[in-house]
Amino acid sequence: MIELYCKLNHKTKSLCYECSELWDYASARLEKCPFGYDKPVCNQCTVHCYKKDKREEIRRVMRFSGPKMIWRSPYLAIMHFVDKKHQPVEGEKAVGV
């Protein structure tokens, strides 16, 4: 989504500095996610790992890129909607915590 956002918004072929920084931050946060591969979508997650300002940046990217994902990558868009259904069970202990 960040790549799509940067390409369409900043008119670049590769990630600009700002988007590259956001990509690195998001990747580092996902690597440290206590849920691992069972991570729910962010708005349903019980653990918020992004700083507030970065959370707003990534929301802006998702709002811009999300609707365009259906046309760019239908499979990933469908899988995102399937993943939205997954919520951590209340009281479920995260892996690695």
C-alpha positions in Angstrom: 0.0 0.0 0.0 2.9 2.4 0.8 4.4 1.7 -2.6 1.1 2.4 -4.4 0.6 5.6 -2.3 4.1 6.9 -3.1 3.8 6.1 -6.8 0.5 7.7 -7.3 0.8 10.6 -4.8 4.5 11.5 -5.1 4.9 10.5 -8.7 8.0 8.4 -8.1 9.1 5.1 -9.5 10.6 4.0 -6.2 9.9 5.0 -2.6 10.7 8.6 -1.7 12.5 9.4 1.5 9.3 10.0 3.5 7.6 6.8 2.3 10.8 4.8 2.7 11.0 6.0 6.3 7.3 5.0 6.9 8.0 1.6 5.2 11.0 0.9 7.5 9.0 1.9 10.6 6.0 -0.2 9.7 8.2 -3.2 8.8 10.0 -3.0 12.1 6.8 -2.8 14.0 5.3 -5.8 12.1 8.5 -7.8 12.8 8.0 -7.2 16.6 4.3 -7.9 16.5 3.4 -10.2 19.4 0.8 -12.0 17.3 3.2 -13.0 14.5 1.4 -14.3 11.5 -1.9 -14.4 13.3 -2.0 -10.6 13.6 -5.5 -9.2 13.1 -6.1 -6.0 11.1 -4.9 -3.0 13.0 -8.2 -1.4 13.9 -9.3 -4.7 15.6 -5.9 -5.4 17.3 -5.8 -5.3 21.1 -2.1 -4.2 21.0 -1.4 -0.9 19.2 2.3 -0.8 18.3 2.5 2.3 16.2 3.2 5.7 17.7 0.2 8.0 17.4 1.7 10.2 14.6 2.8 7.2 12.6 -0.6 5.6 13.1 -2.1 8.6 11.4 0.4 8.5 8.6 -0.3 4.8 7.9 -4.1 5.5 8.1 -3.7 8.2 5.4 -1.8 5.7 3.2 -4.4 3.0 3.7 -7.4 5.4 3.0 -5.7 6.5 -0.2 -4.4 3.1 -1.4 -7.1 0.8 0.0 -9.8 1.4 -2.6 -7.2 1.2 -5.4 -5.9 -2.2 -4.2 -9.0 -3.9 -5.7 -7.8 -2.9 -9.2 -4.0 -3.3 -8.6 -4.1 -6.6 -6.7 -7.5 -8.2 -6.5 -6.2 -11.2 -4.6 -4.6 -9.1 -1.8 -7.7 -7.0 -1.5 -9.9 -10.1 -1.1 -7.5 -11.5 1.5 -7.5 -8.3 3.4 -11.3 -8.6 3.7 -11.0 -12.2 4.8 -8.3 -11.2 7.4 -10.6 -8.5 8.7 -12.8 -11.2 10.2 -10.0 -12.5 12.4 -10.0 -11.0 15.9 -7.8 -12.0 18.8 -9.9 -13.8 21.4 -10.4 -11.7 24.5 -7.7 -12.6 27.0 -5.7 -14.4 24.3 -2.0 -14.2 25.1 0.1 -12.9 22.3 3.0 -15.1 21.1 6.3 -13.8 22.3 5.0 -11.6 25.0 
